[in-house]
Amino acid sequence: MLRISTLLLVLVAVNLVACGSPPAPNEAPNGAPNGGSTAPSAPLVVDVLRLVRRAAAERLSTTGNLRANEQVELVAEISGKLEEVLFREGTPVAKDSVLVQIDRRRVAAERGARSTAFVSPS
């Protein structure tokens, strides 16, 4: 009960203070600015420009980085020394195209070693 009466007393005090305050210096009692006067206090200053028709530049200079919307990671199935790259960076390539040439002697040696490893003794 004491809490409710304290809260009620605080609310009544706030209302009395808010109702009894005088209006602000530049505000009329009805809330209109400039003391309720409707006449303008000073003329407004307006800047005027003369428009001239001419071609507009359709160029935009910016700085930034380009990033492809797709990327591919190339991985060799066998190890070896790269002899030749058969494409240029940035150019399209067809599916199943040969992109690089690996040292043929090492490739042949590895194939020979693999084939002899699987041959069973007779």
N, C-alpha and C positions, 0 to 999 in steps of 0.2 A: 504494500500500500504506500509506503514511503517513497518507493521508486517512481510510482505513477504520479504522485503529487509533485515530486521534484521535476520530473519531465514536463508536466503541465505548467509549472511555474516558469521554467526556462522558455517554453514556447510562447507564453503570454508576454514575457519580457522582450523576446525577439520581435514579436508583432508590434508592440508599443514603440520600440525604437525605430522600426522600419516605417511605421505610419507617421511618426512625428518628424521625420527628416525633411528639411527644406529642399526645394528643387535646386539642381545644379546651376551655376552662373549663366551658362549659355542655353538653358532649357526653360521653356515656359511651363507653367503649372500643368497644362494639358499635354506636355511632352513634345511640343513643336520646337524645332531649333530656332535660334536667333530671337528668343523671347516671344515667339508666337507671330512675329512679323512675316508677311508673305513677300515683301519687296526684297529683291536681291541686294546684297550689301555692296558688291563691286562687279563691274563687267568682267566676263570671262575672257581669257586670252586664248586665241586659237591660232595655231600655225597652219598656213596654207602653202601647198606646193603645187607647182605647175607640172603636169605630167607630159612626158615626151615619148612618142612612139619610136622604138628602135628594137633591133634584134636582140634576143636574150641568148646568153651563152648556155649551151647545153653540155657543158663539161663540168665534171666534179673531180677535183684533185684530192686524193686521200692517201693515207699510208696504211699499210696493214700486211697481213700474211694470207696467202692462199693455201687452202687445204682441200685435198681431193675428197669427194664424197664416198669414194671406194678406195680400198687398198688391198694389196695382195702380198703375202709373204712367200718368198721362194725358198724352197728347201730341196737340197740335192738328195737323191736316194743313195748315191754312192759318194765316197770321198775322192778327191783328186785335184790336180792343178787345173785351173781354169785357163783354157787356151784362147777362147773367143766368145764375145758377147754378140749375139745375133739380133739384137733389137736396140732401139734407141729409147731412152727414158722419156716417158710421156706419150709415146705413140701407141695406138691400139695394137693388140696382138690377137691372132685367131686361136680358137680352142685347139689344144693338142699341138701347138707350134713348138718347135725346138727353140729355146731361148738362149742357151749357152752351150758351148762345146768344151767338154772336159778332155784332158790328155788321154788320147786313145790307147797309148801303150800301157798306162797304168790300169785303164778299164779292162783291156784284154788280159793283163796279168791277173787281175782280181777274178775275172770270169774263169780263167784257166785254173786258178787255185780252188775256186769253188767247185768246178766240175770234177777235179781230181779228188777232192775231199769226199765226194759222194760216190765215187766209184768203189765198189766192193772188190776185195782181192779175189782173184780167180784161182 
